[in-house]
């Protein structure tokens, strides 16, 4: 994504240490959906990403694909840290195969209101 490029969309990978500067300049106040794949994040990292995009009102949802060695261990904690509902759309997540291990994918929606 270019700097403040209205009309463009796509996937952007941002390290937690760069969130405060890179996200705001790239998003142009647009809303986001977070994708966490094999995350190694603390809840405070996700909270920092959320703050960097303009707070929970800018978060449309979160998808987390994780296995046994990922963190946060409870996907609901990641959802809560992003301002999303703690209840996944599919209660136990959905089974997916990633790499050579069994993983689960959880999808959370933004809080309404």
N, C-alpha and C positions, 0 to 999 in steps of 0.2 A: 504494500500500500504506500502511496506517496503521502507526503505531508498534507494533511487536511484536504483530501481528495474526494469531494462530494460525488456521490454516484458510484464510487468504487466499493467493492466488497471483497471479502476473501478471508483467508486464515492468516493469522499473524501469531508468531511465537515470541513471547516476551519473558525474559528472566525476571523474577521478583524484584531484583535490585534495580531494574530499569522501568518498572511499571509506572511509577509516578511521572516520569518524563515522556516515555515513548507512547504510552496509550493515549493520553490526552491529546497529544499533537497529531496522532494518526486517526483518531476516531471522529473528530469534528462534532462532538456532542451526539453522535448516533448511539443507538442502543446496541447491546451485544448479547451473545450467548457464549458462555464459557464452555470449552472442551478440555477436559483433563484426561490425558492418556498416560497410564502408568505413573500417576503423580507421586512425587516425593516432596510434598508441601505440608507445611503446618497451617492450621486454620488462619493464623495471622497473615500468612502470605496471600491467601484467598481474599481475606478482608482488605488487604492492601490493594489488590487488583480491583476489587469492587469500588474502593474509594477513588482509585485512579481513573476509573471510567465515569465517575460522577455520582457514585452511590447506588444503592439497590434499585432505585427507580429507573436506572439505565440498563439493568440486567433483565433480559427476557427469559433466561433459563440456563440450566447447566446440565451437561452430559459428562459422566465420569465413567471411564473404562479402567478397571483395576483388577489386580490379582491379589494374592496373599501378601506380597511384599510392598504394598503401596501405602501411602499415607496422604490424607488422614485415613485411618483404618475404617471408620464409619462414614460412608458416603453422605449420610444425612448431615454430618458435621461440615462437610464441604458445601453442601447446599445452604445450610444456615449461614455460614460465613459469607456467602455470596448474596445473601438476602432472598434466597429462594425458599419455597416451602420445604419442610423436612421430610415430607412423604413423597417417595418416588412414585412416578406414574405406574410402574409395575413393581409391586411390593418387594420382592426379593431381587429385583434387577433381572436382566435378561442374560442368559448364558451366551457367551461369544468365545471364539477361539482366537487368541492373539499370541503370536510367536509360537512357542511350543506348549504353552500353559493354558489352562482353562481360566477364563476371566468372566467378569460380569459387567454389564453396562447398566447404569442407572440414569434415568432422565428425571429432572426436577423442573418444575415450572416456577415462574416468577410469582411472588405473592401478589394477590389481587388487592387493589385499594390503595 
